[in-house]
Amino acid sequence: MDSLAPCCEIWGCKSGFQSSRCHFVRVCGKPRFSRSSLARIVRGRYAQRGISPWIAMLQRNGRPFCGGSLIGNRWIVTAAHCLHEELDPENPVFRHTDVISPSSFTVILGKHRTQRRDNTEQILLPQTIHIHPSYKAATFEYDIAVVKLSKEATLNTYVMPICFPDGSHQTDAMVIVSGWGKQLLQRLPDALMEIEIPLIDHRACEEAYSTLEKTITRDMICAGEEQGN
């Protein structure tokens, strides 16, 4: 295999959490499979099985409600808004008592098909939930959280941690978004979907959202088509 690469269990002190010990895991962010050379992924398409081995499905009452990514072998990074109960839309103030119980959902790794079971999947139970201390539900600032799993994931071809970003990103660079979210007809797809979209200049993003009275803060990354989201 390739050389060892560090994948820490939790992000560093700068973001508000104390860092935990780091595990050296064989190559994060490098799936065994490669995407076809077909130019861009436009309007979304079904992802190749195993192409994003870090992706996690968060499932509640037998249905997916959010996605996440595996970091290290025992943590899932996801959106903070996924992990609390619905708030009052007139006054969406988040309190830690609003966090859902870790026992109310499961985390599935190695997942591809939405409703049918895959022979590559690992079903893991959450142990603890950590919401970013600066998270604001009303504006989605610092909309990030981590879930500690009750046991370590077994790393293999279909389950592999994602790499940490280096803190910089290039405007106009293409990124790939994956998930099991509802499509135009509000139906869940049969399997994991992915779409390729460009990163957008932060100032241009601020201007685009100013008419909607939405604030784009420095902790956010903008991506999407000029005529889309």
C-alpha positions in Angstrom: 0.0 0.0 0.0 1.0 3.7 -0.1 2.9 5.4 2.7 1.2 6.1 6.0 -0.7 9.4 6.4 -2.0 10.9 9.6 -5.7 11.1 10.1 -6.5 12.7 13.5 -9.4 11.7 15.6 -10.8 15.2 16.0 -10.0 18.6 14.6 -7.5 20.9 16.4 -7.8 23.4 19.1 -8.2 26.4 16.8 -11.8 25.3 16.0 -12.8 25.1 19.6 -12.2 21.4 20.4 -9.2 19.9 22.1 -7.4 17.6 19.8 -7.3 13.9 20.6 -4.6 11.5 19.7 -3.8 10.8 16.1 -3.9 7.4 14.5 -1.7 6.6 11.5 -4.1 5.1 8.9 -2.9 3.9 5.6 -3.8 6.6 3.1 -6.8 8.8 3.6 -8.7 10.2 0.7 -7.4 7.8 -1.9 -10.0 5.3 -3.0 -8.9 2.1 -4.8 -11.3 2.9 -7.7 -11.0 5.9 -10.0 -13.7 7.8 -11.8 -14.1 7.4 -15.5 -12.6 10.0 -17.8 -16.0 11.3 -18.8 -15.6 15.1 -18.5 -17.8 16.7 -15.9 -20.6 15.2 -13.8 -23.5 17.4 -14.9 -26.9 17.4 -13.1 -25.7 14.6 -10.9 -25.4 10.9 -11.6 -25.1 7.6 -9.7 -21.8 7.3 -8.1 -19.6 4.3 -8.7 -19.6 1.9 -5.8 -16.6 2.5 -3.6 -15.5 5.7 -5.2 -16.1 7.7 -2.0 -15.3 5.2 0.7 -15.4 7.8 3.5 -19.0 8.7 3.0 -21.4 7.8 5.9 -25.1 7.5 5.9 -26.9 8.7 9.1 -30.1 6.7 9.4 -33.0 7.3 11.7 -36.1 5.0 11.9 -34.8 3.1 8.9 -34.4 6.2 6.6 -31.4 8.4 5.8 -31.6 11.9 7.1 -28.0 13.2 6.6 -24.6 12.2 5.3 -21.1 12.6 6.8 -17.5 11.6 6.3 -15.3 9.3 8.2 -12.2 10.8 9.8 -9.7 8.5 11.5 -11.5 5.3 12.2 -13.9 6.3 14.9 -15.3 9.8 14.1 -17.9 11.1 11.6 -17.9 14.8 10.6 -21.3 16.1 9.6 -23.5 19.2 9.7 -24.6 20.5 13.1 -28.1 21.1 11.8 -28.5 17.3 11.3 -28.0 16.6 15.0 -30.6 18.6 16.8 -34.4 18.6 17.0 -36.4 21.0 14.9 -36.3 24.5 16.3 -38.8 27.3 16.4 -38.6 28.9 12.9 -39.5 32.3 14.4 -36.7 32.1 16.9 -34.2 29.3 15.9 -32.0 29.5 18.9 -30.0 26.3 19.4 -29.5 25.0 22.9 -27.5 21.9 23.8 -30.7 20.3 25.2 -31.9 20.3 21.6 -29.2 17.7 20.5 -30.7 14.4 19.5 -29.8 11.3 21.5 -26.9 9.3 20.1 -29.1 6.2 20.5 -31.7 7.6 18.2 -29.8 6.9 15.0 -27.2 4.7 13.4 -24.2 5.4 11.1 -23.6 3.2 8.1 -20.3 3.0 6.3 -19.5 1.2 3.1 -23.1 2.1 2.0 -24.1 2.5 -1.7 -27.8 1.6 -2.3 -30.3 3.8 -0.4 -32.8 1.2 0.9 -31.3 -2.2 0.1 -28.5 -3.6 2.2 -25.0 -3.8 0.7 -22.6 -6.6 1.6 -19.9 -4.0 2.1 -21.7 -1.9 4.8 -20.8 -1.6 8.4 -23.6 -0.5 10.8 -22.1 1.4 13.8 -23.7 3.0 16.9 -22.9 6.6 17.9 -21.5 7.1 21.3 -21.3 10.9 21.7 -22.2 14.0 19.7 -20.1 17.2 19.6 -21.6 20.4 18.1 -19.2 23.2 17.3 -19.4 25.7 20.2 -19.9 28.7 17.8 -22.7 27.1 15.8 -25.7 29.4 15.1 -28.8 27.7 13.8 -30.3 30.9 12.5 -27.5 31.7 10.2 -25.8 28.3 9.8 -22.5 29.7 11.0 -20.1 26.9 12.1 -22.6 24.3 10.9 -20.3 21.4 11.8 -20.3 18.6 14.3 -18.6 15.3 14.9 -20.0 12.0 16.1 -17.8 9.6 18.0 -18.7 6.0 17.2 -19.0 3.3 19.9 -16.3 1.3 18.2 -13.7 1.7 15.5 -14.7 1.1 11.9 -12.9 -1.7 10.0 -10.9 0.0 7.2 -10.9 -1.6 3.8 -11.5 -0.9 0.1 -15.1 0.4 0.8 -14.5 2.1 4.2 -11.6 4.6 4.3 -11.2 8.0 6.1 -11.2 11.3 4.3 -8.2 13.6 4.4 -8.2 16.9 6.3 -8.1 20.0 4.1 -4.9 22.0 4.1 -6.9 25.2 5.0 -6.8 26.7 1.5 -9.0 26.3 -1.6 -8.7 27.6 -5.1 -11.6 29.6 -6.6 -13.0 27.8 -9.7 -11.6 24.5 -8.6 -14.0 21.7 -9.1 -15.3 19.7 -6.2 -17.5 16.6 -6.0 -20.6 16.5 -3.7 -22.0 13.1 -2.8 -25.1 12.0 -1.0 -28.5 10.3 -0.9 -30.5 13.5 -0.8 -34.0 13.9 -2.3 -34.1 14.8 -6.0 -36.3 17.2 -8.0 -39.4 15.0 -7.5 -38.7 14.8 -3.8 -37.9 11.1 -4.0 -34.8 9.5 -2.6 -32.4 8.1 -5.2 -31.9 4.4 -5.5 -28.2 4.7 -4.7 -25.5 7.2 -3.8 -25.4 10.2 -6.2 -22.7 12.7 -7.0 -22.3 16.0 -8.8 -19.3 18.1 -9.8 -19.5 21.8 -9.2 -17.0 24.7 -9.0 -16.0 26.6 -5.9 -17.1 30.3 -6.1 -15.3 33.4 -5.0 -16.4 34.4 -1.5 -17.2 38.0 -2.5 -19.3 36.9 -5.5 -21.2 34.6 -3.2 -21.9 37.3 -0.7 -23.3 39.5 -3.5 -25.5 36.7 -4.9 -27.1 36.1 -1.5 -27.4 39.7 -0.4 -30.7 40.1 -2.1 -32.0 37.1 -0.2 -30.9 38.7 3.1 -28.6 35.7 3.7 -25.3 36.3 5.4 -22.3 34.5 4.0 -19.6 34.3 6.7 -15.9 33.5 6.5 -16.4 30.0 7.9 -18.5 29.0 4.9 -17.4 27.7 1.5 -19.4 28.6 -1.6 -19.8 26.2 -4.5 -22.3 25.8 -7.3 -23.3 26.9 -10.8 -23.9 30.5 -11.7 -27.6 29.8 -12.3 -27.9 27.2 -9.5 -27.3 26.7 -5.8 
